[in-house]
Amino acid sequence: MKIVDQSEPMKVFRSRIFSRIVPTVKDIGLWGREVQEAFAAMGAIEFAEVDPAALLANDARVAEEFDCRMRLSESSAD
């Protein structure tokens, strides 16, 4: 368990999860002292400064680029 917990893929996974969860919890008004302490104990408090609107905008951009590549791939296959 220790090896898996400290592995690079697990660190990336936790980073991606908390980069979404923490700013969302803060944005919807659940940012009380106990919640902040819990995120601090998990080592995820730094994600409180992430802009959730910027994340969503980036997600939309990535999705659009993916869709464009898929349409191009499909049209070249025809």
Secondary structure, 3 states (H helix, E strand, C coil): CHHHHCCHHHHHHHHHHHHHHHHHHHHCCCCCHHHHHHHHHCCCHHHHHCCHHHHHHHHHHHHHHHHHHHHHHHHHHC
